[in-house]
Amino acid sequence: MIQGFCKDLNRSAVIFLLKNTKYNFRFAMSHVGVDKKGNDLNLMLMVTSCAIGGTLQYGYNLAIMNAPTIFIQNFVNETFRERWDVQLKNYQVTLVWTCIVSIYSLGGLAGALIAGPMSITFGRKKTMLLNNIFLMLSSLLALTSRAAKSFEMIIISRVLVGINAGISMNVQPMYFGESAPKHLRGAASLSSAIFTAFGVVLGQVVGLREILGSEPCWQYLLASNAIPGLIQLLTLPWFPESPRYLLIDRGDKEACINALRRLRGCEVQRSELDEILQEQAEAKGLRPSRPWELFADRNVRWQVISIITLSSAMQLCGNDSIYFYAYYVFKESGISPDMIQYITICTGTCEFTACIICNLLIERQGRKILLMGGYVLMTVWAIVFTIALCFEHKVEWMPYLSMACIFTYILSFGMGPAGVTGVLPTEIFSQTARPAAYMIAGSMMWINLFIMGMIFPFLVSELGEFCFVPFAAVCFLSALFVGLVLPETKGKTLSAIANEFHKLNYRGQDKQGLPAPQAQYQLGEVCHSTAL
């Protein structure tokens, strides 16, 4: 290596360079490997530990509210009668129940707004650990609500568990995307969607009448989310913080190298360290961006538009509302009430299976084709579902087609939008802008989930067989947006992706993208002039 280096430099320059870089040469060569293949087991265990108490909670708390619907509505009615001797009408009970369900989204919005500052102040891993405070308080309130005869405690519990989910949905993909190597970045980030879908299935199974979905046990069902949180508290402290956060935000080079070695199971590859150093060089002297600053920055105009559009579409497509109100949807499809709880498990299983398939395909097929293809298929199935609902009273087998359309709709959602949407902010924003980008994306997701949670049951009752027409329109427009605007990000560095968006942000202008700065590890600083 030194001989090749000497071909371009005279002897005196070599002596000078070695004297001044003695420590850094020894440090870099001892910690940076070239082609050594690592073991991804530590990364997989970290992902599992974090996600069990993270996005699994989002899916779990979506699903468990379907089973005790009747029991909690009766509890609300009895509470009003005992306190104020008032018998609520059906629409009033539905309204209170809708508030209990949808207040989860407002908690999620609050969590999304504080996730950015928390991840900057405490780091990605510590934020996930501190997040369990909201979860444990929520479980305690839900567990004691029945004994206290207070449905208000259920509402507060749903707000707190929403805050927990809002923080997890933002910080966890950020943690995974910053910790995984480039060739596994999409798969690691997409695991958030896999655990969300697994949480849905788990919540549906635990919510069966034979387990915790019965009238005497519904308060235990609402408090059961404390168990995954406890598992995370016991396991996550054993894993390192995000390497990019340690180097770029904290400037701790030693900790960054150690974190990379632990996650990779081998010596750090020079190319990976160079990429992080390059991002550090680009972020040097910059403080973390605020959300409102991203809206005013033309350099990220189309990145912001992309995450707002796709995060909103993820909820406005109506998929998650099916889990909130599966009973209403399947009842409208003509399914027997006794069979609905078992059929809803199939819906969660469909999304779980689809997310696993998407995880296997995302690094082969890319983000764009999965995202666009998912929305196109959802548009088709929404149209078929509408036709099936129109003829369900005229054709005997139409209710089965309606049920099949719901499954394929959820399957298509899991194949693309469910996972890829959460990956994008990690890949299209720099380290300084990433927390603010997740705040924007998370806020849009939770606001639209709240809107859908409030209007969905009334949408089903008012539009009847045409209830999925608005969702078909959203899916079609989303597919069109992805096809026309979003560039492919598979296997690209952050600088290459930024240059792709640069063409959109400055379309029609002669301004050219800035060349990516070259960086190296030298004397504890980022060097742009010379590479060893």
VOFI-903868 format. One record per residue (C-alpha): x, y, z. Coordinates in steps of 0.2 Angstrom, whole numbers, padded with zeros to 4 digits, always signed. Layout:
XYZ ...
//
This chain:
+0000+0000+0000 +0014+0012+0005 +0024+0007-0011 +0009+0012-0022 +0007+0028-0012 +0025+0033-0015 +0023+0032-0034 +0014+0049-0033 +0024+0057-0019 +0042+0061-0016 +0052+0054-0002 +0051+0069+0009 +0033+0071+0007 +0030+0053+0013 +0041+0056+0028 +0031+0072+0033 +0014+0063+0030 +0019+0048+0041 +0025+0059+0055 +0009+0069+0055 -0003+0054+0053 +0005+0041+0063 -0009+0039+0075 -0023+0040+0063 -0015+0028+0051 -0013+0015+0065 -0031+0019+0071 -0039+0018+0054 -0030+0002+0049 -0034-0007+0065 -0052-0003+0064 -0056-0002+0046 -0057-0018+0035 -0058-0019+0017 -0068-0034+0011 -0070-0044+0027 -0088-0052+0027 -0097-0049+0044 -0111-0057+0053 -0128-0049+0053 -0134-0058+0068 -0131-0044+0080 -0141-0032+0069 -0155-0044+0067 -0156-0046+0086 -0156-0027+0088 -0170-0025+0076 -0180-0038+0085 -0177-0031+0102 -0181-0013+0097 -0197-0017+0086 -0205-0028+0099 -0207-0013+0110 -0208-0001+0095 -0219-0003+0080 -0226-0019+0086 -0236-0008+0098 -0244+0002+0084 -0251-0013+0076 -0256-0022+0092 -0265-0007+0099 -0274-0005+0082 -0280-0023+0083 -0285-0025+0101 -0299-0012+0101 -0309-0022+0089 -0313-0037+0100 -0320-0027+0116 -0331-0016+0105 -0348-0021+0113 -0341-0023+0130 -0333-0006+0131 -0349+0002+0124 -0359-0007+0137 -0347-0001+0150 -0349+0017+0144 -0368+0016+0144 -0368+0008+0162 -0356+0022+0168 -0368+0036+0162 -0383+0027+0169 -0375+0025+0186 -0368+0043+0187 -0381+0053+0179 -0396+0041+0177 -0395+0044+0158 -0398+0031+0145 -0387+0035+0130 -0395+0032+0112 -0386+0021+0100 -0378+0036+0090 -0372+0043+0106 -0363+0027+0112 -0356+0026+0094 -0349+0044+0096 -0341+0040+0113 -0333+0024+0106 -0327+0033+0091 -0318+0046+0102 -0310+0032+0112 -0304+0024+0096 -0298+0040+0087 -0290+0048+0102 -0276+0036+0100 -0272+0045+0084 -0271+0062+0093 -0259+0054+0105 -0249+0047+0090 -0248+0065+0083 -0241+0072+0100 -0228+0057+0100 -0223+0061+0082 -0220+0080+0087 -0209+0076+0102 -0200+0061+0093 -0188+0073+0084 -0182+0083+0099 -0181+0067+0109 -0171+0058+0096 -0158+0073+0095 -0157+0075+0114 -0156+0057+0120 -0151+0048+0105 -0161+0034+0095 -0159+0020+0107 -0162+0030+0124 -0178+0038+0116 -0185+0020+0113 -0181+0015+0131 -0189+0031+0138 -0204+0029+0127 -0209+0014+0138 -0214+0027+0152 -0230+0032+0142 -0233+0013+0139 -0233+0008+0157 -0244+0022+0163 -0256+0018+0149 -0257+0000+0154 -0259+0005+0172 -0274+0016+0168 -0282+0003+0157 -0280-0010+0170 -0289+0000+0184 -0302+0009+0173 -0315-0005+0176 -0313-0005+0195 -0313+0014+0195 -0329+0014+0184 -0321+0027+0173 -0321+0027+0154 -0311+0043+0155 -0297+0033+0161 -0298+0022+0145 -0297+0038+0135 -0282+0044+0144 -0274+0027+0142 -0277+0028+0123 -0269+0045+0122 -0253+0039+0132 -0252+0023+0121 -0254+0034+0106 -0239+0044+0111 -0229+0029+0113 -0234+0023+0096 -0230+0040+0088 -0213+0040+0095 -0209+0022+0090 -0216+0025+0072 -0204+0039+0070 -0188+0035+0079 -0187+0016+0076 -0186+0017+0056 -0173+0031+0059 -0163+0020+0071 -0163+0005+0059 -0159+0015+0044 -0144+0023+0052 -0138+0007+0059 -0139-0005+0044 -0127-0006+0030 -0132+0001+0013 -0136-0016+0005 -0148-0020+0020 -0155-0002+0024 -0171-0005+0015 -0174-0022+0023 -0170-0016+0040 -0181-0001+0039 -0195-0012+0032 -0194-0023+0047 -0204-0009+0056 -0219-0013+0045 -0216-0032+0047 -0217-0030+0066 -0232-0018+0064 -0241-0032+0054 -0236-0045+0067 -0243-0034+0081 -0259-0033+0072 -0260-0052+0071 -0255-0054+0089 -0268-0042+0095 -0281-0051+0085 -0276-0068+0092 -0275-0061+0110 -0292-0053+0107 -0301-0069+0104 -0316-0073+0115 -0307-0088+0121 -0292-0078+0127 -0294-0060+0133 -0308-0054+0121 -0322-0059+0133 -0333-0048+0144 -0323-0051+0161 -0306-0049+0153 -0307-0034+0142 -0297-0023+0154 -0283-0035+0154 -0283-0035+0135 -0281-0016+0135 -0266-0018+0148 -0258-0033+0139 -0247-0021+0129 -0235-0019+0144 -0228-0036+0141 -0219-0032+0124 -0213-0015+0132 -0205-0025+0146 -0196-0037+0134 -0189-0021+0126 -0183-0014+0142 -0174-0030+0147 -0165-0033+0130 -0162-0016+0121 -0149-0009+0133 -0137-0023+0127 -0136-0015+0109 -0127+0000+0103 -0133+0017+0098 -0135+0022+0080 -0117+0024+0073 -0122+0039+0062 -0129+0048+0077 -0114+0045+0088 -0102+0052+0074 -0112+0065+0066 -0123+0072+0081 -0111+0068+0095 -0094+0068+0087 -0089+0052+0096 -0078+0043+0083 -0072+0029+0095 -0091+0025+0100 -0096+0025+0081 -0082+0013+0077 -0086+0002+0091 -0105+0002+0087 -0101-0002+0069 -0090-0017+0074 -0104-0024+0086 -0118-0022+0073 -0107-0030+0059 -0099-0043+0069 -0082-0039+0060 -0070-0025+0057 -0078-0010+0049 -0077-0008+0030 -0068+0007+0024 -0081+0011+0011 -0095+0012+0025 -0085+0023+0036 -0081+0034+0021 -0099+0036+0018 -0103+0041+0036 -0088+0053+0036 -0094+0061+0020 -0111+0064+0028 -0103+0071+0043 -0093+0083+0031 -0109+0089+0023 -0117+0092+0040 -0102+0100+0048 -0107+0116+0056 -0125+0113+0054 -0138+0111+0068 -0153+0100+0066 -0167+0107+0056 -0184+0112+0062 -0199+0106+0053 -0204+0123+0047 -0187+0126+0041 -0189+0111+0029 -0204+0119+0021 -0194+0135+0017 -0179+0126+0010 -0180+0124-0008 -0166+0111-0008 -0178+0099+0000 -0195+0105-0008 -0199+0089-0017 -0193+0078-0003 -0205+0086+0009 -0219+0085-0004 -0216+0067-0006 -0216+0062+0012 -0232+0073+0015 -0241+0065+0000 -0236+0047+0004 -0238+0048+0023 -0256+0055+0020 -0260+0042+0007 -0255+0028+0019 -0269+0032+0030 -0282+0040+0018 -0281+0023+0008 -0292+0016+0022 -0282+0001+0026 -0279+0004+0045 -0297+0009+0047 -0302-0008+0042 -0293-0014+0058 -0301-0001+0069 -0318-0005+0062 -0317-0023+0056 -0333-0028+0064 -0343-0014+0054 -0334-0018+0037 -0337-0037+0038 -0355-0034+0044 -0358-0023+0029 -0351-0037+0018 -0364-0049+0024 -0353-0060+0036 -0360-0068+0051 -0356-0059+0067 -0350-0075+0076 -0337-0077+0062 -0330-0060+0061 -0317-0061+0075 -0309-0076+0066 -0310-0068+0049 -0301-0052+0056 -0286-0063+0061 -0285-0067+0042 -0284-0049+0038 -0269-0046+0049 -0261-0062+0043 -0262-0056+0025 -0253-0040+0029 -0240-0049+0039 -0236-0061+0025 -0236-0047+0012 -0223-0037+0023 -0212-0052+0024 -0213-0054+0005 -0210-0035+0003 -0194-0037+0014 -0187-0050+0003 -0191-0040-0013 -0186-0022-0008 -0168-0024-0011 -0171-0033-0028 -0185-0024-0036 -0183-0007-0028 -0194+0005-0018 -0203+0014-0032 -0210-0002-0041 -0216-0009-0025 -0224+0007-0019 -0233+0011-0036 -0238-0007-0039 -0246-0008-0021 -0257+0007-0024 -0262+0001-0042 -0267-0015-0035 -0277-0007-0021 -0286+0004-0034 -0291-0012-0043 -0297-0021-0028 -0307-0006-0021 -0316-0005-0038 -0320-0024-0038 -0325-0023-0019 -0338-0009-0024 -0345-0019-0038 -0347-0034-0026 -0356-0024-0013 -0368-0017-0026 -0373-0035-0031 -0371-0044-0015 -0390-0045-0013 -0393-0051-0030 -0379-0064-0032 -0377-0078-0019 -0358-0079-0019 -0355-0060-0019 -0352-0058+0000 -0337-0070-0002 -0330-0060-0016 -0332-0044-0005 -0322-0053+0009 -0309-0059-0004 -0307-0041-0010 -0303-0035+0008 -0290-0048+0010 -0282-0044-0007 -0283-0025-0003 -0273-0028+0013 -0261-0039+0005 -0257-0026-0009 -0255-0013+0005 -0243-0024+0014 -0233-0027-0002 -0228-0009-0004 -0235+0006+0005 -0235-0002+0022 -0216-0004+0022 -0209+0007+0009 -0217+0023+0016 -0207+0022+0032 -0191+0019+0023 -0191+0035+0013 -0187+0049+0026 -0171+0039+0031 -0166+0038+0013 -0170+0055+0005 -0165+0067+0020 -0148+0070+0027 -0144+0067+0046 -0148+0085+0051 -0165+0085+0042 -0170+0068+0046 -0178+0070+0063 -0188+0085+0057 -0193+0075+0041 -0200+0061+0052 -0209+0074+0063 -0218+0080+0047 -0221+0062+0040 -0227+0056+0057 -0239+0071+0060 -0247+0069+0043 -0249+0050+0046 -0257+0053+0063 -0268+0067+0058 -0275+0058+0043 -0277+0042+0054 -0288+0052+0066 -0298+0059+0052 -0301+0042+0045 -0305+0035+0062 -0318+0048+0066 -0327+0047+0049 -0325+0029+0044 -0340+0022+0053 -0351+0036+0046 -0343+0034+0029 -0348+0015+0029 -0366+0019+0035 -0369+0034+0023 -0361+0028+0007 -0365+0010+0009 -0359+0000-0005 -0349+0015-0012 -0339+0017+0004 -0322+0012-0005 -0324+0024-0019 -0315+0038-0010 -0301+0025-0006 -0299+0020-0024 -0297+0038-0029 -0283+0041-0016 -0274+0025-0021 -0275+0030-0040 -0268+0047-0037 -0254+0040-0025 -0249+0028-0039 -0248+0042-0051 -0238+0053-0040 -0225+0039-0037 -0223+0036-0055 -0221+0054-0060 -0211+0061-0046 -0202+0049-0034 -0185+0043-0040 -0178+0026-0036 -0167+0025-0020 -0162+0007-0020 -0143+0005-0017 -0139+0023-0018 -0129+0034-0006 -0138+0049+0002 -0128+0061-0010 -0133+0052-0025 -0152+0052-0020 -0150+0071-0016 -0144+0074-0033 -0159+0065-0040 -0170+0077-0031 -0159+0092-0035 -0165+0090-0053 -0183+0091-0047 -0180+0105-0035 -0171+0116-0048 -0180+0110-0063 -0178+0122-0078 -0163+0131-0070 -0145+0130-0075 -0139+0127-0057 -0130+0111-0056 -0128+0099-0041 -0113+0101-0030 -0100+0087-0030 -0100+0076-0015 -0086+0081-0003 -0072+0068-0001 -0069+0063+0017 -0056+0053+0027 -0052+0049+0045 -0037+0060+0049 -0031+0068+0066 -0049+0067+0072 -0055+0078+0059 -0063+0077+0042 -0051+0080+0028 -0056+0085+0011 -0039+0087+0002 -0029+0071+0004 -0034+0052+0005 -0023+0039+0012 
//
